[in-house]
Amino acid sequence: MATKKTTSAASKTKKAAAAGTKAGVKKVTASKTAPTEEQIRRKAEEIYHERIARGEHGTAEDDWHKAEKLLKGSKK
């Protein structure tokens, strides 16, 4: 009769802790969420003030689009 080796839950938990995870739980990376309209508005306002301080011409729409690209991480 062969004996079957079993691993206790406590043993699994200790091994998982050593590996930096919980037993039976997969690690999920958080995806970057889209910026809110309020965040875009604030960034566009910041861009506007910087642009005016440099004496550059532009529009509110340009500032808004630039803010969206910066907050979304787009490199266009």
N, C-alpha and C positions, 0 to 999 in steps of 0.2 A: 504494500500500500504506500503510495507516494504522498508526501505531505505538501500541501500547497502553502506557499509563502504569502501572507497577507500583510498589507501595510495599513497601520491604523491611521485614523483621521488626524490625530495629533502629530504623527510622524510626517504626514503629507503637509500639514500646516507649517511645521518647523522647516521642512525643505523649501516650501514656497516662500517663507519669510526670508530665508537665506538668499533666495533668488530675487527677492524684492517684489513678489506678487502674492496674492491670496490663493489658496488652494481652490482650483476649479473656476477661477475668475480670470477672464482674458483682459489684458491691458488694452485700453482703447485710447487712441490719440484724439485729442479734441480738435475738431475742425474749426477753422476761423469763421466766425459768424460775420455776416454782412453788417456794415456800419449802419447805425440808425440815421434817420433824417436829421435828428438833432446833432449828432456827432459830425455829420457832413456840414451842416450849417455853421457850426462853431469853427471847423477847420477852414471853411471857405472865408469866414470872417477874418480869421487869422491871416490867411493868404492875402486877402484884400488889404489889410492894414500894412503888411510887409511890402506889398506891391506899391501902395501909395507912398510909403516912406522912401522907396527907391526912386519915386518919380516916374514909374512905368505906367503906360496906358493898358487898359484891359476892360473886361466886362464882368458883371456878376456871374454870368453863365460860365465864362472861362474859369473863374475862381471856383465855382461849384464843381465843374468837371475835374479840375485839378485836385480838389479836395477828395472827390470820390476815388480817383485813381490812387492817390496816396494812401487813403484809408483801406482800400481793398488790396493794396499791395501790387497793383498792376504796374508793369514797367514799360507801358506803351509811351 
